Amino acid sequence: MIQRRFKQVDVFTTVPYQGNPVAVVLDGDGLTTEQMQAIARWTNLSETTFVCAPTLPQADYLLRIFCPGSELPFAGHPTIGSAHAMLTSGYAPRRPGELVQECGVGLVRLRTGDDGISLPLPQARMRQAQDSVRTAVEQAIGAPLLEAPVAVDLGIVWLTGQVASGELLRSLKPSMDGIAAAARQIGTNGITLFGMDGDTPEVRSFAPHEGTPEDPVCGSGNGAVAFYLRERRGARDYRARQGRCLGRDGHIRVSHDGETIWLGGQAVSCIEGSIVA
């Protein structure tokens, strides 16, 4: 067993403990998959990542991402948090303003700068939910949706729907059993809802059957909202908020570059040290 550098990073915030945490093991080489999974169970965060040497020459590093119970090919807030951990630990990118992450979905090119770290969302596959799913969601949340929800597949699949306002969204006290049943009915990882406060989307993401009743600030959930809004309202840049119902206040930046949607935000390190593994 050796000492391995470790950070716990709060993502989508510049204020510690107001965003979404991710645990980052910066010296992941030499750990087996079973050891990584055991560490992820121990940290008990939604995701724990392991930075390893890349296998592809174009990449700066290889990132493996684990939930407490399984490995993910890709996820938004762990990607941003891990890139922040790399940059604040002295890593010098091969190309200024850019990091190339190798992970389960291939190569992901990240933009870095004073406004934080941004990642391009993979092209989504979308399918509209049947009326029975809409009814199940509305019963679970105790409020109507403005339109039929859409299953947005970004590798992680979110059933995505809009309610009348951000204020209404914050007031909801959903049935987690109902949320889980509706998500299983259409085969998604969870349900992401949003409502508008003026031009600002307020977002909430629920995945109780995946072990996360409510995600404080969810990168892939916000990505699903971005595709939903582009499909139904047209492309526009905006900043979303998430987490206020859980005592957080995350800020997510969404921008469009042709057909590509970029999602990003700031991050801050809250814990630095080492673990033995």
ZAPAPA-642846 format. One line per 2 residues: number of its first residue (from 1); for each residue x, y, z of N, C-alpha, C. Coordinates in steps of 0.2 Angstrom, whole numbers, padded with zeros to 4 digits. Layout:
NUM) X Y Z X Y Z X Y Z  ...
//
This chain:
1) 0004 -0006 0000 0000 0000 0000 0004 0006 0000  0002 0011 -0004 0006 0017 -0004 0002 0023 -0003
3) 0005 0029 -0001 0001 0035 -0001 -0001 0038 -0008  -0007 0040 -0009 -0009 0042 -0015 -0012 0049 -0014
5) -0010 0054 -0018 -0013 0061 -0018 -0021 0061 -0019  -0024 0065 -0015 -0032 0064 -0014 -0034 0072 -0014
7) -0039 0073 -0017 -0043 0079 -0016 -0051 0078 -0016  -0054 0082 -0012 -0061 0082 -0013 -0063 0089 -0016
9) -0066 0089 -0021 -0068 0095 -0025 -0075 0097 -0025  -0077 0103 -0024 -0084 0105 -0025 -0085 0108 -0032
11) -0089 0106 -0035 -0090 0108 -0042 -0096 0112 -0043  -0096 0116 -0048 -0101 0121 -0050 -0102 0126 -0045
13) -0097 0128 -0042 -0097 0134 -0036 -0090 0136 -0035  -0089 0142 -0033 -0083 0145 -0030 -0083 0146 -0023
15) -0089 0144 -0020 -0090 0144 -0013 -0090 0137 -0010  -0085 0135 -0006 -0084 0128 -0003 -0091 0126 0000
17) -0093 0120 -0001 -0099 0117 0002 -0105 0119 -0001  -0105 0123 -0007 -0111 0125 -0010 -0113 0121 -0017
19) -0108 0117 -0019 -0109 0114 -0025 -0110 0106 -0024  -0107 0102 -0029 -0108 0095 -0029 -0101 0092 -0028
21) -0099 0088 -0023 -0093 0086 -0022 -0091 0080 -0026  -0085 0079 -0027 -0082 0073 -0030 -0075 0072 -0027
23) -0074 0065 -0026 -0067 0063 -0023 -0063 0061 -0029  -0057 0064 -0029 -0052 0063 -0034 -0046 0060 -0031
25) -0044 0054 -0034 -0038 0051 -0032 -0033 0052 -0038  -0028 0056 -0037 -0024 0059 -0042 -0018 0054 -0044
27) -0017 0048 -0040 -0012 0043 -0042 -0016 0037 -0043  -0019 0036 -0048 -0024 0030 -0049 -0020 0024 -0052
29) -0014 0025 -0055 -0011 0019 -0058 -0009 0014 -0052  -0010 0008 -0054 -0008 0002 -0050 -0014 0000 -0046
31) -0019 0003 -0046 -0025 0001 -0042 -0029 -0004 -0047  -0032 -0009 -0044 -0036 -0013 -0048 -0043 -0010 -0048
33) -0047 -0013 -0052 -0054 -0011 -0053 -0058 -0012 -0046  -0056 -0018 -0043 -0060 -0019 -0037 -0057 -0014 -0031
35) -0051 -0012 -0031 -0049 -0008 -0026 -0052 -0001 -0027  -0053 0001 -0034 -0056 0008 -0035 -0063 0007 -0033
37) -0067 0002 -0034 -0074 0001 -0032 -0074 0002 -0024  -0069 -0002 -0021 -0070 -0001 -0013 -0069 0006 -0011
39) -0064 0009 -0014 -0063 0016 -0012 -0069 0021 -0013  -0072 0019 -0019 -0078 0023 -0020 -0084 0022 -0015
41) -0084 0015 -0013 -0090 0014 -0008 -0088 0017 -0002  -0081 0018 0000 -0079 0021 0006 -0080 0028 0006
43) -0079 0032 0001 -0080 0039 0001 -0087 0041 0001  -0091 0036 -0001 -0099 0037 -0001 -0101 0043 -0004
45) -0098 0046 -0009 -0100 0051 -0013 -0103 0049 -0019  -0107 0053 -0023 -0110 0050 -0029 -0105 0048 -0034
47) -0099 0051 -0034 -0094 0049 -0039 -0087 0050 -0035  -0083 0045 -0037 -0076 0045 -0035 -0072 0044 -0041
49) -0066 0048 -0043 -0063 0047 -0049 -0056 0045 -0048  -0052 0042 -0053 -0046 0040 -0052 -0042 0042 -0058
51) -0037 0046 -0057 -0033 0049 -0063 -0027 0044 -0064  -0027 0042 -0071 -0022 0037 -0073 -0018 0039 -0079
53) -0013 0036 -0080 -0009 0037 -0087 -0013 0036 -0093  -0013 0040 -0098 -0017 0038 -0104 -0015 0032 -0108
55) -0019 0029 -0111 -0017 0024 -0116 -0017 0027 -0123  -0020 0033 -0124 -0020 0036 -0131 -0015 0042 -0131
57) -0011 0043 -0136 -0006 0048 -0137 -0009 0055 -0136  -0016 0056 -0139 -0019 0063 -0139 -0021 0065 -0132
59) -0021 0060 -0127 -0024 0062 -0120 -0019 0064 -0115  -0022 0069 -0111 -0017 0071 -0105 -0018 0066 -0100
61) -0023 0063 -0099 -0024 0058 -0094 -0030 0053 -0095  -0030 0048 -0092 -0036 0043 -0092 -0040 0044 -0085
63) -0046 0045 -0086 -0050 0045 -0080 -0055 0040 -0079  -0055 0036 -0073 -0060 0031 -0072 -0065 0034 -0066
65) -0071 0033 -0067 -0077 0036 -0063 -0081 0031 -0060  -0081 0031 -0054 -0085 0026 -0050 -0091 0029 -0046
67) -0097 0026 -0046 -0102 0027 -0041 -0100 0022 -0035  -0104 0023 -0029 -0102 0018 -0024 -0104 0010 -0026
69) -0108 0009 -0031 -0109 0003 -0033 -0107 0001 -0040  -0105 0005 -0044 -0103 0003 -0051 -0098 0008 -0055
71) -0096 0007 -0060 -0091 0011 -0064 -0096 0015 -0070  -0094 0021 -0071 -0098 0025 -0076 -0093 0026 -0082
73) -0095 0026 -0088 -0091 0028 -0094 -0089 0035 -0094  -0094 0040 -0091 -0093 0047 -0092 -0098 0050 -0087
75) -0096 0056 -0084 -0101 0060 -0080 -0098 0067 -0080  -0103 0072 -0080 -0101 0079 -0080 -0097 0082 -0074
77) -0100 0082 -0068 -0097 0085 -0063 -0090 0082 -0061  -0090 0075 -0061 -0083 0072 -0060 -0078 0074 -0065
79) -0080 0075 -0071 -0075 0077 -0076 -0072 0084 -0074  -0077 0088 -0073 -0075 0095 -0071 -0071 0095 -0065
81) -0073 0092 -0060 -0069 0092 -0053 -0062 0089 -0054  -0062 0083 -0058 -0055 0080 -0059 -0050 0084 -0063
83) -0053 0088 -0068 -0049 0093 -0071 -0046 0098 -0067  -0051 0101 -0063 -0049 0106 -0058 -0043 0103 -0053
85) -0044 0097 -0051 -0039 0094 -0046 -0032 0093 -0050  -0032 0091 -0056 -0026 0091 -0060 -0023 0098 -0060
87) -0027 0103 -0062 -0024 0109 -0064 -0021 0112 -0057  -0024 0111 -0052 -0022 0114 -0045 -0017 0110 -0042
89) -0015 0105 -0045 -0010 0100 -0042 -0003 0101 -0046  -0003 0106 -0050 0003 0108 -0054 0003 0105 -0061
91) -0002 0101 -0063 -0001 0098 -0070 -0001 0103 -0075  0003 0103 -0080 0004 0108 -0085 0001 0104 -0092
93) -0005 0107 -0094 -0008 0104 -0100 -0003 0104 -0106  -0004 0100 -0111 0000 0100 -0117 -0002 0106 -0121
95) -0008 0108 -0121 -0010 0113 -0125 -0013 0119 -0120  -0011 0125 -0121 -0014 0130 -0116 -0022 0130 -0117
97) -0025 0131 -0112 -0033 0132 -0112 -0036 0125 -0114  -0033 0120 -0114 -0037 0113 -0116 -0034 0107 -0112
99) -0038 0103 -0110 -0036 0096 -0107 -0040 0091 -0111  -0037 0086 -0113 -0040 0080 -0116 -0040 0074 -0112
101) -0046 0072 -0110 -0048 0067 -0105 -0049 0061 -0109  -0046 0055 -0107 -0048 0049 -0110 -0052 0045 -0105
103) -0058 0042 -0107 -0063 0039 -0102 -0067 0034 -0106  -0072 0031 -0103 -0076 0026 -0106 -0079 0028 -0112
105) -0080 0034 -0114 -0084 0036 -0120 -0079 0038 -0125  -0072 0038 -0124 -0067 0040 -0128 -0063 0046 -0126
107) -0062 0051 -0130 -0058 0057 -0129 -0063 0062 -0128  -0062 0066 -0122 -0066 0072 -0121 -0062 0078 -0121
109) -0063 0083 -0125 -0059 0089 -0125 -0062 0094 -0121  -0058 0096 -0115 -0061 0101 -0111 -0058 0108 -0112
111) -0062 0113 -0111 -0059 0120 -0112 -0058 0123 -0104  -0052 0126 -0103 -0051 0129 -0097 -0049 0136 -0097
113) -0051 0140 -0092 -0050 0147 -0092 -0052 0150 -0086  -0052 0157 -0086 -0054 0160 -0080 -0061 0159 -0078
115) -0065 0157 -0083 -0073 0156 -0081 -0074 0149 -0079  -0069 0145 -0078 -0070 0138 -0076 -0068 0133 -0081
117) -0071 0127 -0081 -0069 0122 -0085 -0076 0120 -0089  -0076 0119 -0095 -0081 0117 -0099 -0080 0111 -0103
119) -0085 0107 -0104 -0085 0101 -0108 -0090 0100 -0113  -0089 0098 -0119 -0094 0097 -0124 -0098 0091 -0123
121) -0105 0092 -0123 -0109 0086 -0122 -0109 0082 -0128  -0110 0075 -0127 -0110 0070 -0132 -0117 0072 -0135
123) -0118 0070 -0142 -0124 0071 -0145 -0129 0067 -0142  -0135 0070 -0140 -0140 0066 -0137 -0145 0062 -0141
125) -0147 0056 -0139 -0153 0053 -0142 -0159 0054 -0138  -0164 0056 -0141 -0170 0059 -0137 -0177 0055 -0140
127) -0181 0053 -0135 -0187 0050 -0137 -0193 0052 -0132  -0198 0054 -0135 -0204 0057 -0130 -0207 0051 -0127
129) -0209 0053 -0120 -0212 0048 -0116 -0219 0047 -0118  -0222 0041 -0117 -0229 0040 -0118 -0233 0043 -0112
131) -0240 0044 -0113 -0244 0047 -0109 -0244 0044 -0102  -0243 0038 -0101 -0243 0034 -0095 -0237 0036 -0091
133) -0232 0038 -0094 -0226 0040 -0090 -0227 0047 -0088  -0229 0051 -0092 -0231 0058 -0090 -0235 0058 -0084
135) -0241 0054 -0084 -0245 0054 -0078 -0242 0051 -0072  -0237 0046 -0073 -0234 0044 -0067 -0229 0049 -0064
137) -0226 0053 -0068 -0222 0058 -0066 -0226 0064 -0062  -0231 0066 -0065 -0235 0071 -0062 -0238 0069 -0055
139) -0240 0062 -0055 -0242 0060 -0048 -0237 0059 -0043  -0231 0058 -0045 -0225 0057 -0041 -0223 0064 -0038
141) -0224 0069 -0042 -0221 0076 -0040 -0227 0080 -0037  -0233 0078 -0039 -0239 0082 -0036 -0240 0089 -0040
143) -0238 0089 -0046 -0239 0095 -0050 -0239 0093 -0058  -0242 0097 -0062 -0242 0095 -0069 -0236 0097 -0073
145) -0234 0094 -0078 -0229 0096 -0083 -0232 0100 -0088  -0228 0105 -0091 -0230 0109 -0096 -0231 0105 -0103
147) -0227 0100 -0104 -0227 0096 -0110 -0225 0089 -0108  -0226 0085 -0113 -0224 0078 -0112 -0217 0077 -0110
149) -0214 0074 -0105 -0207 0073 -0104 -0203 0069 -0110  -0197 0070 -0110 -0193 0067 -0115 -0187 0063 -0112
151) -0186 0057 -0114 -0180 0054 -0112 -0174 0056 -0116  -0169 0059 -0112 -0163 0061 -0115 -0157 0057 -0113
153) -0154 0054 -0118 -0149 0049 -0117 -0142 0052 -0119  -0138 0054 -0114 -0131 0056 -0114 -0126 0051 -0112
155) -0128 0045 -0112 -0124 0040 -0109 -0127 0038 -0102  -0129 0043 -0098 -0134 0043 -0093 -0140 0045 -0096
157) -0146 0042 -0094 -0152 0044 -0097 -0157 0047 -0092  -0159 0053 -0094 -0163 0057 -0089 -0170 0058 -0092
159) -0175 0056 -0089 -0182 0058 -0091 -0183 0065 -0089  -0184 0070 -0094 -0183 0077 -0093 -0190 0080 -0094
161) -0192 0085 -0089 -0198 0088 -0090 -0198 0095 -0087  -0203 0099 -0089 -0203 0106 -0087 -0210 0107 -0083
163) -0209 0111 -0077 -0215 0113 -0073 -0215 0121 -0074  -0221 0123 -0071 -0223 0130 -0073 -0218 0136 -0071
165) -0214 0134 -0066 -0209 0140 -0063 -0204 0137 -0059  -0198 0140 -0058 -0193 0138 -0053 -0196 0138 -0046
167) -0200 0143 -0045 -0203 0143 -0038 -0207 0137 -0036  -0211 0135 -0041 -0215 0129 -0040 -0210 0123 -0040
169) -0205 0123 -0044 -0200 0117 -0043 -0197 0116 -0036  -0195 0122 -0034 -0192 0122 -0027 -0197 0120 -0021
171) -0203 0121 -0023 -0208 0119 -0017 -0210 0112 -0017  -0208 0108 -0023 -0211 0101 -0023 -0207 0096 -0018
173) -0211 0092 -0016 -0209 0086 -0011 -0211 0080 -0015  -0207 0078 -0019 -0209 0072 -0023 -0209 0065 -0019
175) -0213 0061 -0021 -0213 0054 -0019 -0207 0050 -0022  -0202 0048 -0018 -0196 0045 -0021 -0198 0038 -0024
177) -0203 0034 -0021 -0205 0028 -0024 -0209 0029 -0030  -0212 0035 -0031 -0216 0037 -0037 -0211 0039 -0043
179) -0206 0042 -0041 -0200 0044 -0045 -0197 0038 -0048  -0195 0034 -0044 -0191 0028 -0046 -0196 0023 -0050
181) -0202 0023 -0049 -0207 0019 -0053 -0207 0022 -0060  -0208 0029 -0060 -0209 0032 -0067 -0202 0031 -0071
183) -0196 0032 -0068 -0190 0031 -0071 -0189 0024 -0074  -0191 0019 -0070 -0190 0012 -0072 -0195 0011 -0078
185) -0201 0014 -0077 -0206 0012 -0083 -0203 0014 -0090  -0199 0019 -0090 -0197 0021 -0097 -0189 0019 -0098
187) -0186 0016 -0092 -0179 0014 -0093 -0174 0019 -0092  -0175 0024 -0088 -0170 0029 -0087 -0167 0029 -0081
189) -0161 0032 -0080 -0157 0032 -0074 -0160 0037 -0068  -0164 0041 -0071 -0168 0046 -0066 -0172 0051 -0069
191) -0174 0056 -0065 -0179 0061 -0068 -0176 0068 -0066  -0175 0072 -0071 -0173 0079 -0071 -0179 0083 -0072
193) -0180 0088 -0068 -0186 0093 -0069 -0183 0100 -0069  -0186 0105 -0073 -0184 0111 -0072 -0190 0116 -0073
195) -0189 0122 -0070 -0194 0128 -0071 -0190 0134 -0072  -0193 0139 -0075 -0189 0145 -0077 -0191 0150 -0072
197) -0185 0154 -0069 -0186 0160 -0065 -0184 0165 -0070  -0188 0168 -0074 -0186 0173 -0079 -0183 0169 -0084
199) -0176 0171 -0086 -0172 0168 -0091 -0168 0162 -0088  -0168 0161 -0081 -0164 0156 -0078 -0167 0150 -0076
201) -0165 0144 -0079 -0168 0138 -0077 -0166 0136 -0070  -0171 0134 -0066 -0169 0130 -0060 -0170 0123 -0061
203) -0165 0119 -0058 -0165 0112 -0060 -0165 0108 -0054  -0169 0102 -0054 -0168 0097 -0049 -0168 0090 -0052
205) -0163 0086 -0050 -0162 0079 -0053 -0163 0074 -0047  -0167 0068 -0049 -0169 0063 -0044 -0167 0056 -0047
207) -0163 0052 -0043 -0162 0045 -0045 -0162 0041 -0039  -0168 0040 -0036 -0168 0036 -0030 -0166 0029 -0031
209) -0169 0026 -0037 -0167 0019 -0038 -0160 0018 -0040  -0156 0023 -0041 -0149 0022 -0042 -0145 0024 -0036
211) -0148 0025 -0031 -0145 0027 -0024 -0144 0034 -0023  -0147 0039 -0027 -0146 0046 -0026 -0153 0049 -0026
213) -0156 0050 -0020 -0163 0052 -0020 -0163 0059 -0024  -0159 0064 -0022 -0158 0070 -0026 -0151 0072 -0027
215) -0149 0073 -0033 -0142 0075 -0034 -0142 0083 -0033  -0137 0085 -0029 -0136 0092 -0027 -0135 0097 -0033
217) -0131 0095 -0038 -0129 0099 -0044 -0127 0094 -0049  -0131 0093 -0054 -0130 0087 -0059 -0128 0089 -0065
219) -0122 0088 -0068 -0120 0090 -0074 -0124 0086 -0080  -0125 0080 -0079 -0128 0076 -0085 -0136 0078 -0085
221) -0138 0080 -0079 -0145 0082 -0079 -0146 0089 -0082  -0141 0093 -0081 -0142 0100 -0084 -0140 0099 -0092
223) -0136 0094 -0093 -0135 0093 -0101 -0142 0091 -0104  -0146 0086 -0100 -0152 0084 -0103 -0157 0090 -0104
225) -0157 0095 -0099 -0161 0101 -0099 -0159 0105 -0105  -0152 0106 -0106 -0150 0109 -0112 -0152 0107 -0119
227) -0152 0100 -0120 -0155 0097 -0126 -0162 0098 -0126  -0166 0097 -0121 -0173 0098 -0121 -0175 0105 -0123
229) -0171 0110 -0120 -0173 0117 -0122 -0171 0119 -0129  -0165 0116 -0132 -0163 0117 -0139 -0169 0114 -0143
231) -0171 0108 -0142 -0176 0105 -0146 -0182 0108 -0146  -0184 0111 -0140 -0191 0114 -0140 -0192 0122 -0140
233) -0186 0125 -0138 -0186 0132 -0138 -0181 0135 -0142  -0176 0131 -0145 -0171 0134 -0149 -0165 0135 -0145
235) -0159 0136 -0149 -0152 0136 -0145 -0152 0143 -0142  -0150 0143 -0136 -0148 0150 -0132 -0143 0148 -0127
237) -0139 0153 -0125 -0134 0152 -0120 -0138 0155 -0113  -0136 0151 -0108 -0139 0153 -0101 -0135 0151 -0095
239) -0137 0153 -0089 -0134 0150 -0083 -0140 0147 -0079  -0139 0141 -0077 -0144 0138 -0073 -0142 0137 -0066
241) -0147 0136 -0061 -0145 0135 -0054 -0148 0129 -0052  -0145 0126 -0047 -0147 0119 -0044 -0145 0118 -0037
243) -0149 0115 -0033 -0146 0113 -0026 -0149 0117 -0021  -0153 0122 -0022 -0156 0126 -0016 -0160 0122 -0012
245) -0164 0117 -0014 -0168 0113 -0010 -0164 0109 -0005  -0157 0108 -0006 -0153 0104 -0002 -0148 0108 0001
247) -0149 0115 0002 -0144 0119 0005 -0138 0121 0001  -0138 0120 -0005 -0133 0121 -0010 -0135 0127 -0015
249) -0130 0129 -0019 -0132 0134 -0024 -0127 0134 -0029  -0128 0129 -0034 -0124 0128 -0039 -0125 0132 -0045
251) -0120 0134 -0049 -0122 0138 -0055 -0118 0134 -0061  -0122 0133 -0066 -0120 0129 -0072 -0121 0133 -0078
253) -0115 0134 -0082 -0115 0138 -0088 -0116 0133 -0094  -0121 0135 -0099 -0123 0132 -0105 -0122 0137 -0111
255) -0118 0134 -0116 -0117 0138 -0122 -0117 0134 -0128  -0118 0137 -0134 -0119 0133 -0140 -0113 0136 -0145
257) -0110 0131 -0148 -0105 0132 -0153 -0107 0128 -0159  -0111 0130 -0164 -0114 0126 -0169 -0118 0121 -0166
259) -0117 0115 -0168 -0121 0109 -0166 -0119 0107 -0159  -0113 0109 -0156 -0111 0107 -0150 -0113 0111 -0144
261) -0116 0108 -0139 -0118 0111 -0132 -0112 0110 -0127  -0110 0116 -0125 -0104 0116 -0120 -0107 0117 -0113
263) -0105 0113 -0108 -0108 0114 -0101 -0102 0115 -0096  -0102 0120 -0092 -0096 0121 -0088 -0098 0125 -0082
265) -0093 0126 -0078 -0093 0130 -0072 -0087 0130 -0068  -0087 0133 -0062 -0081 0134 -0058 -0081 0128 -0053
267) -0075 0127 -0050 -0074 0122 -0045 -0069 0125 -0039  -0069 0122 -0034 -0065 0124 -0028 -0063 0117 -0024
269) -0057 0117 -0022 -0055 0111 -0018 -0056 0112 -0011  -0059 0107 -0008 -0061 0108 0000 -0057 0103 0004
271) -0054 0098 0002 -0050 0093 0005 -0044 0092 0001  -0038 0092 0004 -0032 0090 0001 -0028 0086 0005
273) -0025 0080 0003 -0021 0076 0007 -0019 0070 0003  -0019 0064 0006 -0018 0058 0003 -0022 0052 0006
275) -0023 0047 0003 -0026 0041 0005 -0021 0035 0005  -0022 0030 0008 -0017 0024 0008 -0021 0019 0004
277) -0018 0016 -0001 -0021 0011 -0005 -0016 0008 -0010
//
